[in-house]
């Protein structure tokens, strides 16, 4: 059941469908926008595209940083 009523199929792992709720996309966009604003203030020499280009990977979680279960 999706919170906003929309979820997207990401893939299938071992026959189990993996889906992501649209609310996670909204959260990801807000975090990326927040990083864009921060980078624009800290590094004014960056162009708008440069700040966006840095904000996307910076706001993406690093799978290596997640501890193994």
Secondary structure, DSSP 8 states (H G I E B T S, - for coil): --SSS-EEEEEEETTEEEEEEHHHHHHHHHHHHHHHHHHHHH-TTS-HHHHHHHHHHHHS--GGGS---
